[in-house]
Structures are given as C-alpha cells and as structure tokens.
Amino acid sequence: MKIKINKDKCLGCGTCVALMPEVFEIDAEGKSMVKTSEGLELEQVLMTAKSCPTGAIEVYDDNEQKLWPQN
C-alpha cells in the first residue's frame, strides 16, 4: 500500500495525525506528510483518509491502483 498527500488540498488541520500519529505528521510548511506506510491495516488507513475534510489523502494498492478517493 502507498499513501500520498495532495499538498494542494491539505489544510494541515491534523485529523490524520490525531487518528494515526504513527503514520502522519505535520511538516515545516504546516501540511500533512507520511512517515511510513509499512505494516498498516488497510481498513484503518482508509478510515483515516475518509476522515480528511479536504480529501487530501490518497491511498493506492501495491499495483498503484487508486483505492481512495474513488473517482
């Protein structure tokens, strides 16, 4: 699984950090960034991505197929 942050959409509100601090942190620009995507439960990552108020968190499977957001 791969997690990407769309920096153009991210407001840096910290919802992702609050839900999964082991995965996300706020960078020097005040935007979310991914620390790791290793060994994570897909359902928890998707729940966090769906909780992002701007839809800035993108989730891909190992074959680079987008899982979230769904188009």
TIMI-2910 file (N, C-alpha, C, CB; in pm, 1 decimal, decimal comma, always signed):
<rs>
+----------+----------+----------+----------+----------+----------+----------+----------+----------+----------+----------+----------+------+
!      n_x !      n_y !      n_z !     ca_x !     ca_y !     ca_z !      c_x !      c_y !      c_z !     cb_x !     cb_y !     cb_z ! resn !
+----------+----------+----------+----------+----------+----------+----------+----------+----------+----------+----------+----------+------+
!    +83,6 !   -116,6 !     +0,0 !     +0,0 !     +0,0 !     +0,0 !    +88,6 !   +123,6 !     +0,0 !    -95,4 !     -0,6 !   +120,3 !  Met !
!    +39,6 !   +227,0 !    -68,4 !   +111,1 !   +354,2 !    -73,1 !    +13,1 !   +465,0 !    -37,0 !   +174,8 !   +378,9 !   -214,1 !  Lys !
!    +58,6 !   +557,4 !    +46,0 !    -22,7 !   +670,7 !    +87,7 !    +44,5 !   +797,0 !    +36,1 !    -40,4 !   +674,9 !   +243,6 !  Ile !
!    -34,3 !   +883,0 !    -27,3 !    +17,3 !  +1010,3 !    -76,9 !    -68,3 !  +1123,6 !    -21,6 !    +19,2 !  +1013,3 !   -232,5 !  Lys !
!     -5,4 !  +1237,3 !     -1,5 !    -76,3 !  +1356,9 !    +41,7 !    -76,6 !  +1457,1 !    -72,8 !    -11,3 !  +1418,2 !   +169,3 !  Ile !
!   -195,1 !  +1501,2 !   -112,4 !   -207,1 !  +1605,7 !   -212,6 !   -189,0 !  +1738,2 !   -138,1 !   -346,4 !  +1598,8 !   -289,5 !  Asn !
!    -69,9 !  +1796,2 !   -148,7 !    -35,0 !  +1917,0 !    -73,9 !   -121,3 !  +2036,7 !   -113,7 !   +111,8 !  +1950,3 !    -95,0 !  Lys !
!   -174,2 !  +2036,3 !   -237,4 !   -260,9 !  +2145,2 !   -280,7 !   -394,6 !  +2143,5 !   -207,5 !   -283,9 !  +2137,2 !   -430,6 !  Asp !
!   -436,5 !  +2025,8 !   -163,1 !   -564,3 !  +2013,1 !    -91,9 !   -549,1 !  +2018,6 !    +59,8 !   -631,6 !  +1883,8 !   -130,5 !  Lys !
!   -432,9 !  +1983,1 !   +110,2 !   -412,1 !  +1971,5 !   +255,0 !   -418,3 !  +2108,3 !   +323,4 !   -276,9 !  +1904,5 !   +284,1 !  Cys !
!   -496,8 !  +2113,0 !   +431,6 !   -506,5 !  +2234,6 !   +512,6 !   -420,4 !  +2227,6 !   +638,2 !   -650,8 !  +2259,8 !   +551,3 !  Leu !
!   -367,9 !  +2108,2 !   +667,7 !   -288,5 !  +2089,9 !   +788,3 !   -372,0 !  +2090,6 !   +914,8 !   -184,2 !  +2196,4 !   +796,9 !  Gly !
!   -496,6 !  +2046,3 !   +904,1 !   -586,2 !  +2050,1 !  +1020,7 !   -548,2 !  +1947,0 !  +1126,7 !   -730,1 !  +2027,0 !   +976,5 !  Cys !
!   -475,7 !  +1841,7 !  +1088,1 !   -425,6 !  +1745,2 !  +1184,5 !   -516,6 !  +1627,6 !  +1214,9 !   -396,9 !  +1814,0 !  +1308,3 !  Gly !
!   -626,8 !  +1613,0 !  +1143,4 !   -715,5 !  +1499,5 !  +1167,0 !   -640,8 !  +1368,5 !  +1147,6 !   -837,2 !  +1505,6 !  +1073,7 !  Thr !
!   -562,9 !  +1359,0 !  +1042,2 !   -488,4 !  +1235,4 !  +1014,6 !   -386,8 !  +1205,9 !  +1124,9 !   -416,9 !  +1245,3 !   +878,8 !  Cys !
!   -321,4 !  +1310,1 !  +1174,8 !   -222,5 !  +1293,9 !  +1282,3 !   -291,4 !  +1245,8 !  +1409,6 !   -147,2 !  +1427,2 !  +1308,7 !  Val !
!   -408,0 !  +1300,7 !  +1437,7 !   -481,9 !  +1260,8 !  +1557,6 !   -525,8 !  +1114,9 !  +1549,6 !   -603,9 !  +1351,1 !  +1577,3 !  Ala !
!   -564,9 !  +1070,0 !  +1429,5 !   -613,6 !   +932,9 !  +1412,8 !   -501,0 !   +831,1 !  +1399,5 !   -702,7 !   +924,8 !  +1291,6 !  Leu !
!   -392,0 !   +868,3 !  +1333,5 !   -280,8 !   +775,4 !  +1309,8 !   -146,7 !   +847,7 !  +1324,5 !   -292,1 !   +711,7 !  +1169,0 !  Met !
!   -109,6 !   +884,1 !  +1446,6 !    +16,0 !   +958,6 !  +1465,5 !   +140,5 !   +878,8 !  +1428,6 !    +27,3 !  +1003,3 !  +1608,6 !  Pro !
!   +129,2 !   +747,0 !  +1422,3 !   +242,6 !   +665,1 !  +1381,1 !   +268,1 !   +673,1 !  +1230,3 !   +219,5 !   +520,9 !  +1421,8 !  Glu !
!   +170,8 !   +725,1 !  +1156,2 !   +179,3 !   +731,3 !  +1010,0 !   +196,1 !   +873,7 !   +959,2 !    +55,6 !   +669,6 !   +947,8 !  Val !
!   +124,4 !   +968,2 !  +1018,6 !   +122,1 !  +1105,2 !   +968,6 !   +183,8 !  +1202,0 !  +1068,8 !    -20,7 !  +1147,3 !   +936,6 !  Phe !
!   +240,0 !  +1310,7 !  +1014,3 !   +286,4 !  +1421,8 !  +1095,8 !   +271,9 !  +1549,4 !  +1014,2 !   +434,2 !  +1400,8 !  +1142,3 !  Glu !
!   +280,2 !  +1662,1 !  +1080,4 !   +272,1 !  +1791,2 !  +1013,2 !   +414,1 !  +1837,8 !   +984,2 !   +194,3 !  +1896,2 !  +1099,8 !  Ile !
!   +437,6 !  +1876,9 !   +857,9 !   +572,0 !  +1918,7 !   +818,1 !   +595,5 !  +2066,8 !   +848,8 !   +593,8 !  +1891,8 !   +668,6 !  Asp !
!   +711,5 !  +2117,0 !   +810,9 !   +750,8 !  +2255,3 !   +839,8 !   +660,6 !  +2357,4 !   +770,7 !   +894,8 !  +2278,0 !   +797,4 !  Ala !
!   +592,8 !  +2315,3 !   +662,9 !   +501,6 !  +2404,6 !   +590,6 !   +360,5 !  +2400,7 !   +647,5 !   +498,1 !  +2367,9 !   +443,3 !  Glu !
!   +340,3 !  +2320,3 !   +752,9 !   +208,7 !  +2309,9 !   +812,9 !   +114,7 !  +2215,6 !   +740,5 !   +147,3 !  +2443,4 !   +819,7 !  Gly !
!   +169,8 !  +2129,4 !   +656,3 !    +91,5 !  +2031,8 !   +580,6 !   +122,4 !  +1891,2 !   +631,7 !   +121,6 !  +2042,7 !   +428,2 !  Lys !
!    +29,5 !  +1801,8 !   +607,8 !    +49,2 !  +1663,1 !   +648,6 !   +155,4 !  +1596,7 !   +562,3 !    -82,6 !  +1585,2 !   +640,3 !  Ser !
!   +225,4 !  +1502,5 !   +621,9 !   +319,5 !  +1419,7 !   +546,9 !   +313,6 !  +1278,3 !   +602,0 !   +464,5 !  +1476,9 !   +554,9 !  Met !
!   +352,4 !  +1182,5 !   +518,7 !   +350,0 !  +1041,5 !   +556,0 !   +486,2 !  +1002,5 !   +610,1 !   +311,0 !   +952,1 !   +435,5 !  Val !
!   +486,9 !   +946,2 !   +730,9 !   +611,5 !   +896,6 !   +789,8 !   +640,9 !   +754,9 !   +742,8 !   +604,1 !   +900,9 !   +943,1 !  Lys !
!   +537,0 !   +672,1 !   +735,4 !   +553,0 !   +533,7 !   +693,4 !   +420,8 !   +478,8 !   +643,4 !   +606,7 !   +447,8 !   +808,3 !  Thr !
!   +429,3 !   +379,7 !   +557,2 !   +308,5 !   +308,2 !   +514,9 !   +331,0 !   +158,1 !   +526,4 !   +269,6 !   +346,2 !   +369,5 !  Ser !
!   +434,8 !   +121,6 !   +598,5 !   +469,4 !    -19,1 !   +616,4 !   +387,2 !    -83,0 !   +728,5 !   +618,8 !    -33,4 !   +646,3 !  Glu !
!   +337,8 !   -203,5 !   +702,9 !   +272,8 !   -283,9 !   +805,0 !   +142,9 !   -227,2 !   +858,5 !   +364,9 !   -303,1 !   +916,4 !  Gly !
!    +70,6 !   -152,4 !   +778,0 !    -53,2 !    -89,9 !   +822,8 !   -175,1 !   -170,9 !   +780,7 !    -63,5 !    +51,5 !   +768,2 !  Leu !
!   -280,7 !   -156,1 !   +857,6 !   -408,5 !   -217,8 !   +824,4 !   -480,6 !   -127,7 !   +724,5 !   -495,5 !   -241,0 !   +952,7 !  Glu !
!   -517,7 !   -183,3 !   +610,2 !   -583,2 !   -106,4 !   +505,0 !   -709,5 !    -37,9 !   +555,9 !   -616,9 !   -196,6 !   +387,1 !  Leu !
!   -790,8 !   -108,2 !   +632,5 !   -916,2 !    -50,0 !   +679,7 !   -893,4 !    +74,1 !   +764,5 !   -994,4 !   -152,3 !   +759,1 !  Glu !
!   -792,0 !    +73,1 !   +849,5 !   -763,1 !   +189,1 !   +933,7 !   -713,2 !   +306,7 !   +849,2 !   -658,7 !   +152,7 !  +1041,1 !  Gln !
!   -629,2 !   +276,7 !   +750,1 !   -579,2 !   +382,5 !   +661,8 !   -694,3 !   +443,4 !   +582,7 !   -471,3 !   +327,4 !   +565,7 !  Val !
!   -782,9 !   +360,7 !   +529,9 !   -897,2 !   +411,8 !   +453,9 !   -989,8 !   +495,0 !   +542,7 !   -975,4 !   +295,5 !   +390,7 !  Leu !
!  -1012,3 !   +453,1 !   +666,1 !  -1095,1 !   +529,1 !   +758,6 !  -1034,6 !   +667,0 !   +783,3 !  -1111,5 !   +453,1 !   +891,0 !  Met !
!   -903,4 !   +671,3 !   +798,7 !   -835,0 !   +799,0 !   +819,1 !   -844,2 !   +884,9 !   +693,4 !   -687,6 !   +776,1 !   +857,6 !  Thr !
!   -822,1 !   +825,6 !   +576,7 !   -831,4 !   +900,3 !   +451,0 !   -972,1 !   +957,6 !   +431,9 !   -794,4 !   +809,6 !   +331,8 !  Ala !
!  -1072,0 !   +881,0 !   +463,9 !  -1211,0 !   +926,8 !   +450,2 !  -1243,9 !  +1036,9 !   +550,4 !  -1307,9 !   +809,5 !   +468,6 !  Lys !
!  -1168,5 !  +1044,6 !   +659,4 !  -1191,0 !  +1146,4 !   +762,2 !  -1128,4 !  +1280,8 !   +726,5 !  -1136,0 !  +1098,8 !   +894,6 !  Ser !
!  -1042,2 !  +1282,7 !   +628,0 !   -977,6 !  +1407,2 !   +586,8 !  -1083,4 !  +1501,2 !   +528,0 !   -863,6 !  +1379,6 !   +483,1 !  Cys !
!  -1099,6 !  +1621,4 !   +585,1 !  -1205,8 !  +1710,3 !   +538,1 !  -1186,9 !  +1761,8 !   +395,7 !  -1216,7 !  +1826,2 !   +629,9 !  Pro !
!  -1065,0 !  +1756,8 !   +343,4 !  -1041,9 !  +1807,2 !   +208,0 !  -1012,5 !  +1696,5 !   +107,5 !   -928,0 !  +1905,4 !   +209,0 !  Thr !
!  -1007,7 !  +1572,4 !   +152,0 !   -977,4 !  +1461,3 !    +61,2 !   -834,1 !  +1461,7 !    +13,4 !  -1068,9 !  +1465,4 !    -57,4 !  Gly !
!   -742,6 !  +1512,6 !    +95,2 !   -602,2 !  +1524,4 !    +55,4 !   -525,1 !  +1393,1 !    +63,1 !   -534,1 !  +1626,2 !   +141,2 !  Ala !
!   -577,9 !  +1293,4 !   +132,5 !   -507,8 !  +1166,2 !   +148,2 !   -550,3 !  +1070,8 !    +37,3 !   -535,9 !  +1104,1 !   +287,5 !  Ile !
!   -452,0 !  +1024,1 !    -39,0 !   -475,7 !   +928,9 !   -146,4 !   -412,5 !   +795,8 !   -107,6 !   -418,5 !   +980,9 !   -281,9 !  Glu !
!   -485,9 !   +688,0 !   -131,0 !   -438,9 !   +554,6 !    -94,4 !   -435,2 !   +468,2 !   -220,5 !   -530,6 !   +490,3 !    +15,5 !  Val !
!   -323,0 !   +400,0 !   -240,5 !   -301,3 !   +314,2 !   -356,8 !   -262,0 !   +174,2 !   -310,1 !   -192,0 !   +373,8 !   -450,2 !  Tyr !
!   -298,7 !    +74,0 !   -390,2 !   -253,3 !    -61,1 !   -357,1 !   -112,0 !    -80,8 !   -411,2 !   -350,3 !   -168,9 !   -415,2 !  Asp !
!    -59,0 !   -199,5 !   -394,7 !    +79,2 !   -227,4 !   -436,5 !    +98,3 !   -221,2 !   -587,3 !   +121,4 !   -363,4 !   -386,7 !  Asp !
!    -10,9 !   -224,9 !   -662,9 !     -4,6 !   -216,2 !   -809,5 !    -34,4 !    -75,5 !   -859,5 !   -102,7 !   -314,6 !   -872,3 !  Asn !
!    -30,6 !    +22,8 !   -766,6 !    -55,9 !   +164,2 !   -797,8 !   -200,1 !   +190,0 !   -843,0 !    +40,2 !   +210,9 !   -906,1 !  Glu !
!   -292,2 !   +102,3 !   -806,3 !   -433,5 !   +124,9 !   -833,9 !   -490,4 !   +209,2 !   -719,3 !   -511,6 !    -11,3 !   -849,6 !  Gln !
!   -557,6 !   +318,6 !   -754,5 !   -611,3 !   +407,7 !   -652,8 !   -727,9 !   +341,3 !   -579,9 !   -655,9 !   +540,4 !   -715,8 !  Lys !
!   -718,8 !   +337,6 !   -447,3 !   -824,5 !   +283,7 !   -363,7 !   -910,8 !   +395,2 !   -304,7 !   -765,0 !   +198,5 !   -252,3 !  Leu !
!   -849,7 !   +510,7 !   -281,2 !   -920,1 !   +625,7 !   -227,5 !   -850,1 !   +753,3 !   -268,7 !   -930,3 !   +617,1 !    -75,5 !  Trp !
!   -917,6 !   +860,0 !   -304,0 !  -1061,5 !   +866,1 !   -321,7 !  -1103,8 !   +794,6 !   -448,2 !  -1108,5 !  +1010,0 !   -324,9 !  Pro !
!  -1224,9 !   +747,8 !   -445,8 !  -1276,4 !   +678,6 !   -562,6 !  -1328,5 !   +781,3 !   -660,7 !  -1387,0 !   +577,6 !   -524,1 !  Gln !
!  -1296,5 !   +760,6 !   -785,7 !  -1339,3 !   +856,6 !   -889,6 !  -1472,9 !   +822,2 !   -946,9 !  -1238,6 !   +863,1 !  -1000,9 !  Asn !
+----------+----------+----------+----------+----------+----------+----------+----------+----------+----------+----------+----------+------+
</rs>
